């Protein structure tokens, strides 16, 4: 790797590290600058004196703000996020985050992959047939679902499938999931995930389609594109070898943001379908005023977005040689 590329990657790693430290610090201060006493937020309602003393010692609430920050950093970097206060009373947050993260990766991971593939293909088709019927119909479809609130379409899907007898519209798996065989577990998860996955894909396809279409139309007006057409290069080669590689640069950035979104999940989709992922966990933590759980989820989501953007920078560096200058 050339020296200038090493320097660029090194700077991006440094910026990412600084950003993560700032996020961790902001996450620490956020709940301590909220109105009210921090102890009233941390202590569960009706907590005994023994419980209060245990929480006070664990979080260092009897110490100065600087000492609390040191304790918080040590807990973060050792994976000790504390215990849930209200949502999963007394449960270790690490044990709660694991299953929720897995459920979100299944739902939003597959949803994002499908959305990227279908969205880029549809955006490419509408841009290449600009002004024709396919473009007008496709663009109208994109705009409708791009502007439609996520929870509204999710509720619409929920209403439709609620009329189908026996169709699961709530949760990530059945109540008897643990007693099922491995194959039955896969089928059960797929059955429960299908409707929220469809709602998620339809909503996010519009974003990738609009970005791809707009970027490709801009590229098609460049002089090198006009030259390629004038040389008589087949349309298929002009589109795939000249236009798409350059049009994908802004799309990669949007994809990176959505990859970061995989960790946070779709709060609206998961809340509507009671799908036990990180989005639903965030919703329950907000409703239940679970300070420690919210703090852990916020940090996980923010760090995921930072890492995804770092990966996008490396991808763009690979795709666009101009960035290396």
SVG drawing of the C-alpha trace seen along z (x, -y; Angstrom):
<svg xmlns="http://www.w3.org/2000/svg" viewBox="-59 -20 64 51">
<polyline fill="none" stroke="black" stroke-width="0.4" points="0.0,0.0 1.5,-3.4 2.5,-5.8 -0.2,-8.3 -2.8,-5.6 -1.3,-4.4 -1.4,-8.0 -5.0,-8.4 -6.2,-5.2 -4.2,-6.1 -5.9,-9.5 -9.3,-7.9 -8.6,-5.4 -7.5,-8.2 -10.6,-10.2 -12.8,-7.1 -11.1,-6.5 -11.6,-10.2 -15.2,-10.0 -15.9,-6.9 -14.3,-8.4 -16.5,-11.5 -19.6,-9.3 -18.7,-7.4 -18.2,-10.7 -21.4,-12.2 -23.3,-9.0 -21.9,-9.3 -22.9,-12.9 -26.3,-12.7 -28.2,-11.2 -26.3,-13.2 -27.4,-16.5 -31.0,-15.5 -33.4,-17.2 -33.6,-15.5 -31.1,-13.6 -29.1,-10.9 -29.9,-8.6 -33.6,-8.9 -33.0,-7.7 -30.7,-4.8 -32.6,-3.5 -35.7,-1.5 -39.0,-2.5 -39.5,-0.9 -35.8,0.2 -34.6,1.3 -31.8,-0.4 -29.6,2.6 -30.3,2.3 -29.6,-1.4 -26.3,-0.8 -25.3,1.8 -26.1,-0.4 -24.4,-3.4 -21.2,-1.4 -21.3,0.2 -21.8,-3.1 -19.7,-5.2 -22.6,-7.6 -21.0,-8.6 -17.9,-9.8 -17.0,-12.8 -18.0,-13.2 -14.5,-12.5 -14.2,-9.3 -17.6,-8.2 -16.3,-8.8 -13.2,-6.6 -15.5,-3.8 -17.7,-4.2 -14.8,-3.9 -13.5,-0.8 -16.9,0.8 -17.4,0.0 -14.0,1.4 -14.5,4.5 -18.0,5.1 -19.7,4.5 -22.8,2.5 -24.5,3.1 -28.0,4.4 -31.4,3.5 -33.4,1.4 -37.0,1.8 -37.4,3.6 -35.4,6.8 -35.2,6.2 -31.8,7.3 -30.7,9.0 -27.2,8.3 -27.4,5.9 -24.9,8.0 -27.1,11.0 -30.1,8.9 -28.2,7.2 -27.0,10.5 -30.4,12.1 -31.8,8.7 -28.8,8.0 -29.1,11.4 -32.8,10.8 -32.0,7.4 -29.2,8.7 -31.6,11.3 -34.3,8.8 -32.5,5.7 -29.5,7.5 -31.5,9.5 -33.7,6.5 -30.8,4.2 -29.2,6.7 -32.5,7.1 -33.1,3.4 -29.6,2.6 -29.9,5.2 -33.4,4.4 -33.1,0.6 -29.9,0.3 -31.4,2.4 -34.6,0.3 -32.7,-3.0 -30.5,-1.9 -33.5,-0.9 -35.4,-4.2 -32.3,-6.3 -31.4,-4.5 -35.1,-4.9 -35.4,-8.4 -38.7,-10.1 -40.2,-6.8 -43.1,-5.0 -40.8,-2.8 -39.2,-5.9 -42.5,-7.7 -44.1,-4.7 -40.9,-3.8 -40.2,-7.3 -43.8,-7.7 -43.5,-4.4 -40.2,-5.5 -41.5,-8.9 -44.6,-7.5 -42.8,-5.1 -39.9,-7.4 -42.3,-10.0 -44.5,-7.5 -43.8,-7.2 -42.3,-3.8 -44.8,-3.1 -47.7,-3.9 -46.8,-1.2 -46.0,1.2 -49.4,0.7 -50.9,1.2 -49.1,4.5 -50.1,5.5 -53.8,4.9 -53.7,6.9 -52.0,10.0 -54.0,9.9 -56.9,11.0 -55.1,14.1 -55.9,16.8 -52.8,18.4 -50.3,16.0 -47.8,14.8 -47.7,11.0 -46.0,10.5 -42.6,11.4 -39.4,12.9 -40.3,16.5 -43.0,18.7 -43.4,19.3 -42.3,22.9 -39.1,21.9 -36.7,23.5 -38.3,26.9 -38.1,27.0 -35.6,28.8 -32.9,26.8 -34.7,27.0 -38.0,26.0 -36.3,23.1 -35.1,21.7 -38.6,22.2 -40.2,20.6 -37.9,17.5 -38.5,17.2 -42.3,17.4 -42.2,14.6 -39.7,12.4 -41.5,12.5 -44.0,9.7 -41.7,7.2 -39.0,8.0 -41.3,7.2 -42.4,3.9 -38.8,3.0 -37.7,3.8 -40.5,1.9 -39.7,-1.2 -35.9,-1.2 -35.9,-0.2 -37.0,-3.8 -33.9,-5.3 -31.5,-3.3 -33.5,-3.7 -33.7,-7.5 -30.0,-7.9 -29.0,-5.5 -31.2,-7.1 -30.1,-10.7 -26.4,-9.7 -26.6,-7.8 -28.4,-10.6 -25.7,-13.0 -23.0,-10.6 -24.7,-10.2 -24.4,-13.9 -20.6,-13.8 -18.4,-14.3 -16.7,-10.9 -20.2,-9.3 -21.0,-11.3 -17.7,-10.2 -18.4,-6.6 -21.7,-6.7 -20.2,-8.6 -17.6,-5.8 -20.4,-3.3 -19.7,-1.3 -22.7,1.0 -25.3,-0.5 -24.8,2.5 -21.1,1.7 -21.7,-2.0 -24.0,-1.4 -22.1,1.3 -18.5,0.4 -18.6,-3.4 -21.7,-4.8 -22.4,-2.5 -18.9,-2.4 -18.9,-6.2 -22.6,-6.5 -22.1,-4.0 -19.8,-6.4 -22.6,-8.3 -24.6,-5.1 -21.8,-3.4 -22.1,-6.2 -25.8,-5.6 -25.3,-1.9 -22.7,-2.5 -25.3,-4.5 -27.8,-1.7 -25.2,0.9 -24.8,-1.1 -28.6,-1.1 -28.5,2.7 -27.2,2.5 -29.8,0.0 -32.5,1.7 -35.8,0.2 -37.4,-1.0 -40.8,-1.6 -40.9,1.7 -39.8,3.7 -42.2,1.8 -45.2,2.3 -44.6,6.0 -43.2,6.5 -40.1,8.0 -37.6,8.5 -34.6,6.7 -32.6,3.7 -35.1,1.3 -37.9,2.9 -35.5,3.0 -34.8,-0.7 -38.6,-1.4 -39.2,0.6 -36.2,-1.1 -37.6,-4.5 -41.1,-3.7 -39.7,-2.0 -37.1,-4.8 -34.4,-2.1 -31.3,-4.4 -28.6,-1.8 -30.2,0.2 -30.7,-3.0 -27.1,-4.0 -25.7,-0.7 -28.0,-0.6 -27.2,-4.2 -23.5,-3.6 -23.8,-0.4 -25.8,-2.1 -23.6,-5.1 -20.4,-3.1 -21.9,-0.9 -22.6,-4.0 -19.0,-5.3 -17.5,-2.0 -19.8,-1.7 -18.7,-5.1 -15.1,-4.2 -15.7,-1.1 -17.4,-3.3 -14.4,-5.6 -12.2,-2.6 -14.6,-1.4 -14.6,-4.8 -10.9,-4.9 -10.8,-1.7 -13.3,-2.7 -12.2,-6.3 -8.4,-6.8 -8.9,-10.6 -9.4,-10.2 -5.8,-9.0 -4.4,-12.3"/>
</svg>
